[in-house]
Amino acid sequence: MSKGGYAAVDLGAESGRVMLAEMDKGKLTLREMHRFANGPVEQGGALHWDFDKLMKEITAGIQKTAAACKNIRSIGVDTWGVDFGLLDKSGKLLENPYHYRDSRNDGMMDKVFSIVPRNKVYQYTGIQFMQFNSLYQLFAYKTQKPEVVAKADKLLFMPDLITYALTGFVGAEYTIASTSQMMDMKTGKWSDGLLRALDLPRAILPQVVMPGAKAGVLKKELADKLGCAPIPVVEVGSHDTASAVAGVPAGGDKNWAYLSSGTWSLMGIETPGAIINEKSLSLDMTNEGGVLNTIRLLKNIMGLWLVQECRRHWAKEGNELDYGQLAEMAGKAKPFQGIINIEQPEFMAIGDMPVKINAYLAKTGQKQIQDKGQMIRVILENLAARYAEVMRMLETLSGKKIEMLHIVGGGTKNELLNQFTADATGKTVITGPVEATVLGNVLMQAVAAGDIANLSAGRKIIADSFEMKTYKPSGSGEWKTFVEKYCTRK
């Protein structure tokens, strides 16, 4: 890697940051230059993202990064998937992008399936069915606000919208476009047949661009304002999971799976092509684009969202508990005190999570939980059991025995869940790095610049630069029994 640095803009649903990556003696180092809170805002009775605020924070981070490193070779942007903004013919954002948890998406899947059957949608796209996928969001937009859609000239997904604000470049980066359920994952092109069948405006979808392409440079007026050079902006795996998977420090000849653990858990394997058949449809498995000619065969899992919402609920009641305290309390609680369906639809919405979980337990004839540590333990145990269930699905579809699971992301800090995951799956679990998404973002920038040869070389640098921890399965019969109960739940 040439002397200089890379700026990674990494936005999650709860927070965002701008990081500086530098190389010294064959090892990467990261510095957090700017961090800011993120979350939905209510506007007109709906949940949106405050795009102007996001851009102010992002440009503040770029300014700090450019001041700290005089040779920023490029900038890469990654965010969560599915959400988008609509631009008019003048390039103006028509309204703030909707938040994927907004209730306007309720019932949209059934309306789409009444026009194009569920199995046909999957044959077109190979994507897991989730009501917030861009397909259903756009259908909701067209149904509920046709006058806004009629004014739209271009649809830009969140990282593409940020890249446009920085450079003026209009495009749809492949990995983020692949989350939309509007792309044919066998060809990597927009699914014209599906869009035509649903009478959705194909013309507003931009040209698909691949990771590694140069989007442009910072607009002159923006660079002047920030006091920096017109820094190049490079297309990375702009879906945060695509970058996280690129940053998995895997090597050798063992079959491995990945788990990007955070608010959402995304668990899967890398494949050379999309797997779209009756079995993958029955398992509701998704095929999303990866960097450098890979497909991410994976399952979206609710993740630590339930824990986060419980914590927020208790904080509102006056009980401020950090995640370390919650994990300690859960570790002391009784094992296997309840089975909950992590993917239950009512768990998707914001607020009152302990109430919702107890309502589910009551509805399924189980004992309700009042102790906070016990509730967190039940969530973590069931999440680990869900991981074990998905692991079986991946082995079935790939026809290969998976030997180890790499966990990356913020969830690696939850050591109790990591051990539960090893116990539930029966696999060796390797955790780290926490910053896999940023590292995958940087890796793709470095490949584009010719500073790193390929994905394998980049992963080795990451493995040499950051500590990892190994968790071995206990072989507990109680865990095997619990996983079987979870997998046969009703």
Secondary structure, DSSP 8 states (H G I E B T S, - for coil): --SSEEEEEEE-SSEEEEEEEEEETTEEEEEEEEEEE---EEETTEEE--HHHHHHHHHHHHHHHHHH-S-EEEEEEEB-SS-EEEE-TTS-BSS--B-TT-GGGTTHHHHHHTTS-HHHHHHHH-----TTSHHHHHHHHHHH-HHHHHH-SEEEEHHHHHHHHHH----EEHHHHTTTT-EETTTTEE-HHHHHHTT--GGGS--EE-TT-EEEE--HHHHHHHTS---EEE----BHHHHHHHT----SSS-EEEEEESSSEEEEEEESS---SHHHHHTT-EEEE-SSS-EEEEEEE-TTHHHHHHHHHHHHTT----HHHHHHHHHHS-S------TT-GGGSSSS-HHHHHHHHHHHTT------HHHHHHHHHHHHHHHHHHHHHHHHHHH-S---EEEEESGGGG-HHHHHHHHHHH-SEEEE--TTHHHHHHHHHHHHHHTSS-SHHHHHHHHHHHS--EEE-----HHHHHHHHHHHT--
